[in-house]
Amino acid sequence: MGDTAILIAAHKPFDPPALEGYLPVQVGAALADADLGFQRDDEGENISGKNRQYCELTAQYWAWKNLAGPRVMGLVHYRRYFVKELYAPDVRSQILTAAEARALLERYDIILPKPVYKLACNGILFHDRPKEGQNRPMVLLEELVRRRCPEYLPSFEKFAYGRRASFGNMLIASRETFCEYSAWMFPLLEEFERLGEEAGVLAPRMCGFISEYLLCIWADHNFPPEKICFLDVANTEEDRRAPAYRLRRALVKLGIFEPVSRALFAVYYKIKGC
């Protein structure tokens, strides 16, 4: 293995990009009936058996505990990748290469997905509502952060109460940063899992969802804004002929995607009481 390992979390067969430094990992391999022929996440020290709760994070845990060689490490998905040009005719040709990632990390400390507007179902909290009227898992996470690492509360408020966040549990960083984040995040998730189960608020995949916020919170607390590189994320399986895709592309080309999105979401949040 070279000096870069960008894990591609996959639970089914797919066509991996033929790029140096990308490593397909079969997540939940301990629970699977078939071997996909990729690196399995149930070798060495692992939590592969918890994949139904931790999702793609079982690949991250495996890499954290078992990969010692790469200088740069990251996590993407079998159909979602960091890209240079989101609306290029051939989006797979725009997937960030390992060399390009290493070059960016000479100027930045971490690469994350560009923040997007949240839907009301994605864990928004409300300053003016009592706890019993809030999203219960997010309230539990706030209590956990308040108790275990209160210095992170300003960043928690920014993303849990705010209207934008980076989603997907996707990142690329130095091995040191990748491991520092993992060492902070997994113990928090372990306690969240236990407390959530006791409180009856733990649904399938919940730890994988909550960790999307933890990545935003950790990065915001530990790095100044100018040291975080936000890149577009492309879904290589998206129907590029669909009206929604064509509309987004047209708005981007006209240079009005952001103001239109901001206006539409302002109306949406008003209707939803966000």
C-alpha positions in Angstrom: 0.0 0.0 0.0 1.3 3.5 -0.8 1.3 6.6 1.2 -2.4 7.4 0.6 -5.4 5.3 1.6 -8.8 6.8 0.8 -11.3 4.1 1.8 -14.3 3.5 -0.4 -17.0 2.1 1.8 -19.1 -0.5 -0.1 -21.7 -3.0 0.9 -22.4 -4.3 -2.6 -20.5 -4.9 -5.9 -19.5 -1.7 -7.7 -17.0 -0.4 -10.2 -14.2 1.3 -8.2 -12.4 4.2 -9.8 -9.1 3.2 -11.3 -7.2 5.7 -9.2 -4.0 5.3 -7.1 -4.6 5.6 -3.4 -8.2 4.5 -3.3 -9.0 1.3 -1.3 -12.5 -0.3 -1.6 -13.5 -1.8 1.8 -16.4 -4.2 2.3 -18.3 -2.8 5.2 -20.3 -5.1 7.5 -18.3 -8.0 6.1 -18.8 -9.9 9.3 -22.6 -9.9 8.6 -22.5 -10.4 4.9 -23.3 -13.7 3.0 -20.9 -12.9 0.1 -17.3 -11.8 -0.1 -17.1 -8.8 -2.6 -13.4 -9.3 -3.2 -12.4 -6.1 -1.6 -10.5 -5.4 1.6 -12.8 -6.6 4.4 -13.6 -4.5 7.5 -13.7 -7.6 9.8 -10.0 -8.3 9.8 -7.8 -7.4 12.7 -9.3 -5.1 15.4 -12.7 -4.2 14.1 -16.4 -3.4 14.8 -17.7 -4.9 11.5 -20.5 -6.6 13.4 -21.9 -3.2 14.3 -22.3 -2.1 10.7 -26.1 -1.8 10.9 -25.6 0.8 13.5 -22.3 2.4 12.5 -22.7 2.3 8.7 -19.6 3.3 6.8 -17.8 4.0 10.1 -16.9 0.4 10.4 -14.4 1.0 7.6 -13.0 4.0 9.3 -12.6 2.1 12.6 -10.8 -0.8 10.7 -8.4 1.7 9.1 -7.8 3.6 12.3 -6.9 0.4 14.1 -5.1 -1.5 11.4 -3.5 0.8 8.8 -0.1 2.2 9.9 1.6 3.0 6.6 -0.3 5.7 4.8 0.5 9.3 5.4 -2.9 10.5 4.1 -6.2 8.7 4.9 -9.8 9.4 4.1 -13.3 7.9 3.7 -15.7 8.2 0.7 -18.5 6.0 -0.6 -19.0 3.6 -3.5 -21.1 6.2 -5.2 -20.1 9.5 -3.5 -16.7 11.1 -4.1 -15.0 14.4 -3.7 -14.9 16.0 -7.1 -13.2 19.0 -8.8 -16.2 19.9 -11.1 -19.6 18.7 -10.0 -21.4 19.3 -13.4 -18.7 18.1 -15.8 -20.1 15.8 -18.6 -18.1 12.8 -17.1 -18.2 13.3 -13.4 -16.1 10.2 -12.7 -13.2 11.9 -14.5 -13.5 14.7 -11.9 -12.9 12.5 -8.8 -10.2 13.9 -6.7 -7.0 12.0 -7.2 -4.7 11.0 -4.4 -2.0 13.4 -5.7 -4.5 16.3 -5.8 -5.6 15.4 -2.2 -2.0 15.4 -1.0 -1.4 18.8 -2.7 -4.5 20.3 -1.0 -3.3 19.0 2.4 -0.2 21.1 2.0 -2.4 24.1 2.3 -5.3 22.7 4.4 -5.6 20.5 7.4 -8.7 18.6 6.3 -10.9 18.1 3.3 -14.7 17.9 3.9 -17.9 18.0 1.9 -19.3 21.5 1.2 -22.0 22.2 3.8 -25.6 21.9 2.5 -28.9 23.1 3.9 -30.5 20.7 6.3 -34.0 19.3 6.2 -36.1 19.5 9.3 -35.8 15.8 9.7 -32.0 15.9 9.8 -31.6 16.8 13.5 -32.3 20.5 13.7 -32.6 21.8 17.3 -34.6 24.8 18.3 -33.4 27.4 20.9 -37.0 28.3 21.8 -38.5 24.9 22.4 -38.4 22.8 25.6 -36.3 19.6 25.5 -39.3 17.4 25.3 -40.3 19.0 22.0 -36.8 18.6 20.5 -35.2 15.9 18.4 -34.4 13.4 21.2 -31.2 11.8 19.8 -29.8 15.3 19.2 -30.7 16.3 22.8 -28.9 13.2 24.0 -25.9 14.2 22.0 -25.9 17.7 23.4 -26.0 16.4 26.9 -23.1 14.0 26.1 -21.0 16.7 24.6 -21.8 19.0 27.5 -20.6 16.4 30.0 -17.6 14.9 28.2 -16.1 17.8 26.2 -17.9 21.1 27.0 -15.3 23.0 25.1 -17.0 21.7 21.9 -20.4 23.2 22.8 -20.0 26.4 20.6 -19.3 24.2 17.6 -22.1 21.9 18.5 -24.5 24.8 18.6 -23.3 26.0 15.2 -24.2 22.8 13.5 -27.0 21.3 15.6 -29.0 24.5 15.9 -27.8 25.9 12.5 -29.2 25.3 9.1 -26.2 23.9 7.3 -23.8 21.0 7.8 -21.5 18.7 5.9 -23.0 15.2 5.5 -21.7 11.8 4.5 -19.0 11.1 7.1 -16.5 11.9 4.3 -13.1 13.3 4.9 -9.5 13.3 3.7 -6.7 14.3 6.1 -3.2 13.4 7.3 -3.1 10.1 9.1 -2.4 12.0 12.4 -5.6 14.0 11.9 -7.6 11.0 10.8 -6.6 9.0 13.9 -7.0 12.0 16.3 -10.6 12.4 15.1 -11.3 8.7 15.3 -9.9 8.6 18.9 -12.3 11.4 19.9 -15.3 10.3 17.9 -15.6 6.5 18.6 -15.7 6.7 22.4 -18.4 9.4 22.1 -20.4 7.2 19.8 -20.0 4.1 22.0 -21.5 6.0 24.9 -24.2 7.6 22.7 -25.1 4.1 21.5 -25.4 2.8 25.1 -27.4 5.7 26.4 -29.6 5.9 23.3 -30.5 2.2 23.7 -31.3 2.8 27.4 -33.4 5.8 26.6 -35.2 4.0 23.7 -34.2 6.6 21.1 -31.6 4.4 19.2 -32.9 3.6 15.7 -30.9 1.6 13.1 -28.0 3.6 11.6 -28.3 6.3 14.3 -24.6 6.3 15.2 -23.8 6.7 11.5 -26.1 9.7 11.3 -25.0 11.3 14.6 -21.3 11.0 13.5 -22.0 13.3 10.6 -22.5 16.1 13.1 -19.6 15.0 15.2 -17.2 15.4 12.2 -18.5 19.0 11.6 -18.2 19.8 15.3 -14.7 18.3 15.7 -13.3 20.0 12.6 -14.8 23.4 13.4 -13.4 23.3 17.0 -9.9 22.1 16.0 -9.2 24.1 12.8 -9.6 27.7 11.7 -12.0 28.1 8.7 -9.2 28.9 6.4 -7.6 25.5 7.1 -10.7 23.5 6.1 -11.1 22.7 2.4 -14.7 22.2 1.4 -15.2 20.3 -1.9 -18.3 19.3 -3.9 -19.4 15.7 -3.6 -20.8 13.9 -6.6 -23.2 11.0 -6.6 -22.0 8.9 -9.5 -25.3 7.0 -9.6 -27.4 10.1 -9.8 -29.7 10.4 -12.9 -28.1 13.3 -14.7 -31.2 13.5 -17.0 -33.6 14.1 -14.1 -35.3 17.5 -14.0 -33.9 18.3 -10.5 -30.3 17.7 -11.6 -30.8 19.8 -14.8 -32.4 22.6 -12.8 -29.5 22.7 -10.3 -26.9 22.7 -13.1 -28.7 25.5 -14.9 -28.9 27.6 -11.7 -25.2 27.0 -11.1 -24.3 28.1 -14.7 -26.3 31.2 -14.3 -24.5 32.0 -11.0 -27.7 32.2 -9.0 -27.9 28.8 -7.3 -26.9 30.1 -3.9 -29.4 33.0 -3.7 -32.2 30.9 -5.0 -31.4 28.1 -2.6 -31.2 30.6 0.3 -34.6 32.1 -0.5 -36.3 28.7 -1.0 -34.9 27.3 2.2 -35.9 30.5 4.1 -39.5 29.8 3.1 -39.1 26.1 3.9 -37.8 26.9 7.4 -40.5 29.4 8.0 -43.2 26.8 7.1 -41.5 24.2 9.3 -41.0 26.5 12.2 -37.2 26.1 12.0 
